[in-house]
């Protein structure tokens, strides 16, 4: 029986750092786009 592993305490930070090192384009987009400005619209149109 395979038991799914839960991510460890630092796994998310480590994974994010590796993606940034590899040139993840979302890092650049995040620096240019204010996602919080769109949050209300996204909540309004999201499917429950």
PQR file with spaces between the fields and no chain letter, atoms N, CA, C, O and H, PARSE charges and radii, in Angstrom:
ATOM       1  N    UNK     1       0.851   -1.171    0.000 -0.4000 1.5000
ATOM       2  CA   UNK     1       0.000    0.000    0.000 -0.0000 2.0000
ATOM       3  C    UNK     1       0.899    1.238    0.000  0.5500 1.7000
ATOM       4  O    UNK     1       1.789    1.372    0.840 -0.5500 1.4000
ATOM       5  N    UNK     2       0.655    2.133   -0.948 -0.4000 1.5000
ATOM       6  CA   UNK     2       1.413    3.379   -1.016 -0.0000 2.0000
ATOM       7  C    UNK     2       0.693    4.459   -0.223  0.5500 1.7000
ATOM       8  O    UNK     2      -0.490    4.720   -0.441 -0.5500 1.4000
ATOM       9  H    UNK     2      -0.067    2.024   -1.631  0.4000 1.0000
ATOM      10  N    UNK     3       1.395    5.063    0.671 -0.4000 1.5000
ATOM      11  CA   UNK     3       0.847    6.155    1.474 -0.0000 2.0000
ATOM      12  C    UNK     3       1.381    7.459    0.891  0.5500 1.7000
ATOM      13  O    UNK     3       2.595    7.645    0.807 -0.5500 1.4000
ATOM      14  H    UNK     3       2.356    4.851    0.848  0.4000 1.0000
ATOM      15  N    UNK     4       0.477    8.378    0.481 -0.4000 1.5000
ATOM      16  CA   UNK     4       0.963    9.635   -0.084 -0.0000 2.0000
ATOM      17  C    UNK     4       1.743   10.428    0.965  0.5500 1.7000
ATOM      18  O    UNK     4       1.334   10.540    2.120 -0.5500 1.4000
ATOM      19  H    UNK     4      -0.510    8.227    0.549  0.4000 1.0000
ATOM      20  N    UNK     5       2.858   10.963    0.533 -0.4000 1.5000
ATOM      21  CA   UNK     5       3.693   11.748    1.448 -0.0000 2.0000
ATOM      22  C    UNK     5       3.189   13.183    1.511  0.5500 1.7000
ATOM      23  O    UNK     5       2.829   13.780    0.496 -0.5500 1.4000
ATOM      24  H    UNK     5       3.190   10.872   -0.406  0.4000 1.0000
ATOM      25  N    UNK     6       3.172   13.707    2.694 -0.4000 1.5000
ATOM      26  CA   UNK     6       2.831   15.111    2.866 -0.0000 2.0000
ATOM      27  C    UNK     6       4.110   15.922    2.744  0.5500 1.7000
ATOM      28  O    UNK     6       5.176   15.477    3.168 -0.5500 1.4000
ATOM      29  H    UNK     6       3.464   13.222    3.518  0.4000 1.0000
ATOM      30  N    UNK     7       4.005   17.114    2.164 -0.4000 1.5000
ATOM      31  CA   UNK     7       5.211   17.941    2.070 -0.0000 2.0000
ATOM      32  C    UNK     7       5.720   18.303    3.460  0.5500 1.7000
ATOM      33  O    UNK     7       4.939   18.534    4.384 -0.5500 1.4000
ATOM      34  H    UNK     7       3.139   17.476    1.819  0.4000 1.0000
ATOM      35  N    UNK     8       7.028   18.347    3.588 -0.4000 1.5000
ATOM      36  CA   UNK     8       7.641   18.728    4.855 -0.0000 2.0000
ATOM      37  C    UNK     8       7.540   20.223    5.091  0.5500 1.7000
ATOM      38  O    UNK     8       7.058   20.974    4.243 -0.5500 1.4000
ATOM      39  H    UNK     8       7.662   18.159    2.838  0.4000 1.0000
ATOM      40  N    UNK     9       7.996   20.632    6.241 -0.4000 1.5000
ATOM      41  CA   UNK     9       7.881   22.022    6.661 -0.0000 2.0000
ATOM      42  C    UNK     9       8.590   22.977    5.698  0.5500 1.7000
ATOM      43  O    UNK     9       8.071   24.055    5.407 -0.5500 1.4000
ATOM      44  H    UNK     9       8.387   20.022    6.930  0.4000 1.0000
ATOM      45  N    UNK    10       9.767   22.594    5.202 -0.4000 1.5000
ATOM      46  CA   UNK    10      10.548   23.483    4.333 -0.0000 2.0000
ATOM      47  C    UNK    10      10.460   23.106    2.861  0.5500 1.7000
ATOM      48  O    UNK    10      11.102   23.752    2.033 -0.5500 1.4000
ATOM      49  H    UNK    10      10.189   21.719    5.439  0.4000 1.0000
ATOM      50  N    UNK    11       9.691   22.085    2.507 -0.4000 1.5000
ATOM      51  CA   UNK    11       9.621   21.637    1.119 -0.0000 2.0000
ATOM      52  C    UNK    11       9.118   22.709    0.163  0.5500 1.7000
ATOM      53  O    UNK    11       9.649   22.857   -0.938 -0.5500 1.4000
ATOM      54  H    UNK    11       9.169   21.560    3.179  0.4000 1.0000
ATOM      55  N    UNK    12       8.110   23.451    0.569 -0.4000 1.5000
ATOM      56  CA   UNK    12       7.551   24.479   -0.309 -0.0000 2.0000
ATOM      57  C    UNK    12       8.578   25.576   -0.562  0.5500 1.7000
ATOM      58  O    UNK    12       8.743   26.018   -1.699 -0.5500 1.4000
ATOM      59  H    UNK    12       7.679   23.331    1.464  0.4000 1.0000
ATOM      60  N    UNK    13       9.266   26.015    0.477 -0.4000 1.5000
ATOM      61  CA   UNK    13      10.289   27.057    0.307 -0.0000 2.0000
ATOM      62  C    UNK    13      11.429   26.566   -0.570  0.5500 1.7000
ATOM      63  O    UNK    13      11.918   27.307   -1.424 -0.5500 1.4000
ATOM      64  H    UNK    13       9.132   25.656    1.401  0.4000 1.0000
ATOM      65  N    UNK    14      11.855   25.335   -0.372 -0.4000 1.5000
ATOM      66  CA   UNK    14      12.939   24.759   -1.168 -0.0000 2.0000
ATOM      67  C    UNK    14      12.519   24.646   -2.628  0.5500 1.7000
ATOM      68  O    UNK    14      13.286   24.993   -3.527 -0.5500 1.4000
ATOM      69  H    UNK    14      11.458   24.733    0.322  0.4000 1.0000
ATOM      70  N    UNK    15      11.319   24.168   -2.861 -0.4000 1.5000
ATOM      71  CA   UNK    15      10.804   24.015   -4.219 -0.0000 2.0000
ATOM      72  C    UNK    15      10.706   25.376   -4.910  0.5500 1.7000
ATOM      73  O    UNK    15      11.089   25.512   -6.071 -0.5500 1.4000
ATOM      74  H    UNK    15      10.697   23.887   -2.131  0.4000 1.0000
ATOM      75  N    UNK    16      10.196   26.374   -4.202 -0.4000 1.5000
ATOM      76  CA   UNK    16      10.069   27.711   -4.760 -0.0000 2.0000
ATOM      77  C    UNK    16      11.442   28.293   -5.093  0.5500 1.7000
ATOM      78  O    UNK    16      11.611   28.915   -6.142 -0.5500 1.4000
ATOM      79  H    UNK    16       9.885   26.263   -3.258  0.4000 1.0000
ATOM      80  N    UNK    17      12.407   28.100   -4.222 -0.4000 1.5000
ATOM      81  CA   UNK    17      13.761   28.606   -4.470 -0.0000 2.0000
ATOM      82  C    UNK    17      14.372   27.946   -5.706  0.5500 1.7000
ATOM      83  O    UNK    17      15.038   28.614   -6.497 -0.5500 1.4000
ATOM      84  H    UNK    17      12.270   27.595   -3.370  0.4000 1.0000
ATOM      85  N    UNK    18      14.153   26.648   -5.876 -0.4000 1.5000
ATOM      86  CA   UNK    18      14.686   25.944   -7.048 -0.0000 2.0000
ATOM      87  C    UNK    18      14.040   26.468   -8.328  0.5500 1.7000
ATOM      88  O    UNK    18      14.723   26.665   -9.333 -0.5500 1.4000
ATOM      89  H    UNK    18      13.613   26.105   -5.233  0.4000 1.0000
ATOM      90  N    UNK    19      12.733   26.692   -8.295 -0.4000 1.5000
ATOM      91  CA   UNK    19      12.052   27.229   -9.474 -0.0000 2.0000
ATOM      92  C    UNK    19      12.577   28.613   -9.829  0.5500 1.7000
ATOM      93  O    UNK    19      12.765   28.928  -11.004 -0.5500 1.4000
ATOM      94  H    UNK    19      12.178   26.532   -7.478  0.4000 1.0000
ATOM      95  N    UNK    20      12.811   29.430   -8.820 -0.4000 1.5000
ATOM      96  CA   UNK    20      13.343   30.773   -9.048 -0.0000 2.0000
ATOM      97  C    UNK    20      14.727   30.692   -9.679  0.5500 1.7000
ATOM      98  O    UNK    20      15.026   31.434  -10.614 -0.5500 1.4000
ATOM      99  H    UNK    20      12.658   29.174   -7.865  0.4000 1.0000
ATOM     100  N    UNK    21      15.568   29.802   -9.178 -0.4000 1.5000
ATOM     101  CA   UNK    21      16.908   29.608   -9.747 -0.0000 2.0000
ATOM     102  C    UNK    21      16.839   29.193  -11.210  0.5500 1.7000
ATOM     103  O    UNK    21      17.681   29.593  -12.013 -0.5500 1.4000
ATOM     104  H    UNK    21      15.324   29.199   -8.418  0.4000 1.0000
ATOM     105  N    UNK    22      15.843   28.397  -11.551 -0.4000 1.5000
ATOM     106  CA   UNK    22      15.712   27.879  -12.907 -0.0000 2.0000
ATOM     107  C    UNK    22      15.084   28.899  -13.857  0.5500 1.7000
ATOM     108  O    UNK    22      14.939   28.623  -15.048 -0.5500 1.4000
ATOM     109  H    UNK    22      15.159   28.072  -10.898  0.4000 1.0000
ATOM     110  N    UNK    23      14.711   30.071  -13.348 -0.4000 1.5000
ATOM     111  CA   UNK    23      14.147   31.122  -14.196 -0.0000 2.0000
ATOM     112  C    UNK    23      12.647   31.014  -14.369  0.5500 1.7000
ATOM     113  O    UNK    23      12.134   31.251  -15.463 -0.5500 1.4000
ATOM     114  H    UNK    23      14.829   30.295  -12.380  0.4000 1.0000
ATOM     115  N    UNK    24      11.939   30.664  -13.321 -0.4000 1.5000
ATOM     116  CA   UNK    24      10.485   30.538  -13.365 -0.0000 2.0000
ATOM     117  C    UNK    24       9.864   31.855  -13.828  0.5500 1.7000
ATOM     118  O    UNK    24      10.077   32.883  -13.185 -0.5500 1.4000
ATOM     119  H    UNK    24      12.356   30.472  -12.432  0.4000 1.0000
ATOM     120  N    UNK    25       9.102   31.856  -14.924 -0.4000 1.5000
ATOM     121  CA   UNK    25       8.517   33.103  -15.426 -0.0000 2.0000
ATOM     122  C    UNK    25       7.460   33.689  -14.495  0.5500 1.7000
ATOM     123  O    UNK    25       7.166   34.882  -14.575 -0.5500 1.4000
ATOM     124  H    UNK    25       8.928   31.021  -15.446  0.4000 1.0000
ATOM     125  N    UNK    26       6.883   32.874  -13.615 -0.4000 1.5000
ATOM     126  CA   UNK    26       5.870   33.402  -12.707 -0.0000 2.0000
ATOM     127  C    UNK    26       6.452   34.372  -11.694  0.5500 1.7000
ATOM     128  O    UNK    26       5.737   35.234  -11.182 -0.5500 1.4000
ATOM     129  H    UNK    26       7.121   31.905  -13.549  0.4000 1.0000
ATOM     130  N    UNK    27       7.735   34.246  -11.398 -0.4000 1.5000
ATOM     131  CA   UNK    27       8.380   35.194  -10.479 -0.0000 2.0000
ATOM     132  C    UNK    27       8.367   36.586  -11.100  0.5500 1.7000
ATOM     133  O    UNK    27       8.060   37.567  -10.423 -0.5500 1.4000
ATOM     134  H    UNK    27       8.316   33.546  -11.814  0.4000 1.0000
ATOM     135  N    UNK    28       8.697   36.673  -12.376 -0.4000 1.5000
ATOM     136  CA   UNK    28       8.687   37.956  -13.073 -0.0000 2.0000
ATOM     137  C    UNK    28       7.292   38.528  -13.209  0.5500 1.7000
ATOM     138  O    UNK    28       7.085   39.731  -13.050 -0.5500 1.4000
ATOM     139  H    UNK    28       8.947   35.875  -12.926  0.4000 1.0000
ATOM     140  N    UNK    29       6.322   37.651  -13.509 -0.4000 1.5000
ATOM     141  CA   UNK    29       4.939   38.112  -13.619 -0.0000 2.0000
ATOM     142  C    UNK    29       4.422   38.617  -12.289  0.5500 1.7000
ATOM     143  O    UNK    29       3.710   39.620  -12.232 -0.5500 1.4000
ATOM     144  H    UNK    29       6.490   36.674  -13.638  0.4000 1.0000
ATOM     145  N    UNK    30       4.777   37.927  -11.222 -0.4000 1.5000
ATOM     146  CA   UNK    30       4.336   38.328   -9.893 -0.0000 2.0000
ATOM     147  C    UNK    30       4.883   39.711   -9.526  0.5500 1.7000
ATOM     148  O    UNK    30       4.228   40.474   -8.815 -0.5500 1.4000
ATOM     149  H    UNK    30       5.355   37.113  -11.268  0.4000 1.0000
ATOM     150  N    UNK    31       6.076   40.026  -10.011 -0.4000 1.5000
ATOM     151  CA   UNK    31       6.672   41.332   -9.729 -0.0000 2.0000
ATOM     152  C    UNK    31       5.975   42.448  -10.514  0.5500 1.7000
ATOM     153  O    UNK    31       6.013   43.608  -10.105 -0.5500 1.4000
ATOM     154  H    UNK    31       6.608   39.407  -10.589  0.4000 1.0000
ATOM     155  N    UNK    32       5.335   42.098  -11.649 -0.4000 1.5000
ATOM     156  CA   UNK    32       4.728   43.113  -12.505 -0.0000 2.0000
ATOM     157  C    UNK    32       3.216   43.237  -12.345  0.5500 1.7000
ATOM     158  O    UNK    32       2.641   44.275  -12.673 -0.5500 1.4000
ATOM     159  H    UNK    32       5.305   41.155  -11.982  0.4000 1.0000
ATOM     160  N    UNK    33       2.573   42.190  -11.845 -0.4000 1.5000
ATOM     161  CA   UNK    33       1.111   42.178  -11.756 -0.0000 2.0000
ATOM     162  C    UNK    33       0.685   42.184  -10.301  0.5500 1.7000
ATOM     163  O    UNK    33       1.163   41.384   -9.497 -0.5500 1.4000
ATOM     164  H    UNK    33       3.040   41.347  -11.579  0.4000 1.0000
ATOM     165  N    UNK    34      -0.215   43.090   -9.973 -0.4000 1.5000
ATOM     166  CA   UNK    34      -0.769   43.147   -8.620 -0.0000 2.0000
ATOM     167  C    UNK    34      -1.977   42.217   -8.566  0.5500 1.7000
ATOM     168  O    UNK    34      -3.091   42.622   -8.897 -0.5500 1.4000
ATOM     169  H    UNK    34      -0.603   43.740  -10.626  0.4000 1.0000
ATOM     170  N    UNK    35      -1.760   40.987   -8.155 -0.4000 1.5000
ATOM     171  CA   UNK    35      -2.825   39.975   -8.128 -0.0000 2.0000
ATOM     172  C    UNK    35      -3.912   40.323   -7.125  0.5500 1.7000
ATOM     173  O    UNK    35      -5.070   39.951   -7.314 -0.5500 1.4000
ATOM     174  H    UNK    35      -0.855   40.658   -7.886  0.4000 1.0000
ATOM     175  N    UNK    36      -3.560   41.024   -6.074 -0.4000 1.5000
ATOM     176  CA   UNK    36      -4.554   41.394   -5.060 -0.0000 2.0000
ATOM     177  C    UNK    36      -5.598   42.343   -5.640  0.5500 1.7000
ATOM     178  O    UNK    36      -6.738   42.361   -5.177 -0.5500 1.4000
ATOM     179  H    UNK    36      -2.620   41.326   -5.920  0.4000 1.0000
ATOM     180  N    UNK    37      -5.226   43.126   -6.638 -0.4000 1.5000
ATOM     181  CA   UNK    37      -6.176   44.053   -7.259 -0.0000 2.0000
ATOM     182  C    UNK    37      -7.269   43.295   -8.002  0.5500 1.7000
ATOM     183  O    UNK    37      -8.359   43.834   -8.197 -0.5500 1.4000
ATOM     184  H    UNK    37      -4.300   43.111   -7.014  0.4000 1.0000
ATOM     185  N    UNK    38      -7.007   42.066   -8.418 -0.4000 1.5000
ATOM     186  CA   UNK    38      -7.967   41.256   -9.163 -0.0000 2.0000
ATOM     187  C    UNK    38      -8.754   40.301   -8.269  0.5500 1.7000
ATOM     188  O    UNK    38      -9.717   39.685   -8.724 -0.5500 1.4000
ATOM     189  H    UNK    38      -6.122   41.628   -8.259  0.4000 1.0000
ATOM     190  N    UNK    39      -8.361   40.172   -7.018 -0.4000 1.5000
ATOM     191  CA   UNK    39      -8.948   39.156   -6.144 -0.0000 2.0000
ATOM     192  C    UNK    39     -10.472   39.264   -6.027  0.5500 1.7000
ATOM     193  O    UNK    39     -11.159   38.244   -6.080 -0.5500 1.4000
ATOM     194  H    UNK    39      -7.578   40.673   -6.649  0.4000 1.0000
ATOM     195  N    UNK    40     -11.008   40.466   -5.870 -0.4000 1.5000
ATOM     196  CA   UNK    40     -12.457   40.625   -5.729 -0.0000 2.0000
ATOM     197  C    UNK    40     -13.186   40.146   -6.982  0.5500 1.7000
ATOM     198  O    UNK    40     -14.208   39.467   -6.886 -0.5500 1.4000
ATOM     199  H    UNK    40     -10.449   41.294   -5.827  0.4000 1.0000
ATOM     200  N    UNK    41     -12.663   40.499   -8.158 -0.4000 1.5000
ATOM     201  CA   UNK    41     -13.287   40.048   -9.404 -0.0000 2.0000
ATOM     202  C    UNK    41     -13.220   38.527   -9.535  0.5500 1.7000
ATOM     203  O    UNK    41     -14.183   37.891   -9.964 -0.5500 1.4000
ATOM     204  H    UNK    41     -11.832   41.050   -8.236  0.4000 1.0000
ATOM     205  N    UNK    42     -12.086   37.955   -9.167 -0.4000 1.5000
ATOM     206  CA   UNK    42     -11.951   36.497   -9.262 -0.0000 2.0000
ATOM     207  C    UNK    42     -12.917   35.784   -8.319  0.5500 1.7000
ATOM     208  O    UNK    42     -13.482   34.751   -8.679 -0.5500 1.4000
ATOM     209  H    UNK    42     -11.304   38.472   -8.819  0.4000 1.0000
ATOM     210  N    UNK    43     -13.109   36.321   -7.128 -0.4000 1.5000
ATOM     211  CA   UNK    43     -14.059   35.719   -6.196 -0.0000 2.0000
ATOM     212  C    UNK    43     -15.498   35.869   -6.715  0.5500 1.7000
ATOM     213  O    UNK    43     -16.333   34.986   -6.522 -0.5500 1.4000
ATOM     214  H    UNK    43     -12.649   37.160   -6.836  0.4000 1.0000
ATOM     215  N    UNK    44     -15.766   36.975   -7.359 -0.4000 1.5000
ATOM     216  CA   UNK    44     -17.118   37.222   -7.864 -0.0000 2.0000
ATOM     217  C    UNK    44     -17.466   36.265   -8.996  0.5500 1.7000
ATOM     218  O    UNK    44     -18.611   35.824   -9.086 -0.5500 1.4000
ATOM     219  H    UNK    44     -15.088   37.693   -7.517  0.4000 1.0000
ATOM     220  N    UNK    45     -16.514   35.932   -9.860 -0.4000 1.5000
ATOM     221  CA   UNK    45     -16.817   35.090  -11.021 -0.0000 2.0000
ATOM     222  C    UNK    45     -16.470   33.618  -10.813  0.5500 1.7000
ATOM     223  O    UNK    45     -16.734   32.794  -11.688 -0.5500 1.4000
ATOM     224  H    UNK    45     -15.583   36.291   -9.787  0.4000 1.0000
ATOM     225  N    UNK    46     -15.885   33.282   -9.673 -0.4000 1.5000
ATOM     226  CA   UNK    46     -15.475   31.894   -9.458 -0.0000 2.0000
ATOM     227  C    UNK    46     -16.697   30.983   -9.318  0.5500 1.7000
ATOM     228  O    UNK    46     -17.765   31.394   -8.865 -0.5500 1.4000
ATOM     229  H    UNK    46     -15.671   33.952   -8.962  0.4000 1.0000
ATOM     230  N    UNK    47     -16.492   29.750   -9.721 -0.4000 1.5000
ATOM     231  CA   UNK    47     -17.539   28.744   -9.633 -0.0000 2.0000
ATOM     232  C    UNK    47     -17.496   28.128   -8.235  0.5500 1.7000
ATOM     233  O    UNK    47     -16.428   27.712   -7.787 -0.5500 1.4000
ATOM     234  H    UNK    47     -15.624   29.417  -10.089  0.4000 1.0000
ATOM     235  N    UNK    48     -18.620   28.062   -7.544 -0.4000 1.5000
ATOM     236  CA   UNK    48     -18.634   27.521   -6.173 -0.0000 2.0000
ATOM     237  C    UNK    48     -18.285   26.051   -6.108  0.5500 1.7000
ATOM     238  O    UNK    48     -18.259   25.470   -5.024 -0.5500 1.4000
ATOM     239  H    UNK    48     -19.488   28.400   -7.908  0.4000 1.0000
